[in-house]
Amino acid sequence: MQKGDHNDPKGLIFESFRIDGITASECRTIFLDWALSLPVDADTRTALQALLVQYDAAPDHPMTQVMTEGLAAMDKPRRRGGWRSRSRD
């Protein structure tokens, strides 16, 4: 994989690994832009897993940590809000 492939269409993740001194906060912003730039029919989980494999040589990089957190967040069930979560008497 390289800049501009199907898992990173704009090359945002690729470029984030090239920025010296990038912070976790900056990586979260880039990650959000990456997620929004994926095609609607793209499997986000699969793309993220592929990117984590691609960049496994940089486990201490803030982007690796952000991507790992993003993947973990996909696994957590979310509580439904609104009337469906309220008890019915």
Secondary structure, 3 states (H helix, E strand, C coil): CCCCCCCCCCCHHHHHCCCCCCCHHHHHHHHHHHHHHCCCCCCHHHHHHHHHHHCCCCCCCHHHHHHHHHHHHHHCCCCCCHHHHCCCC
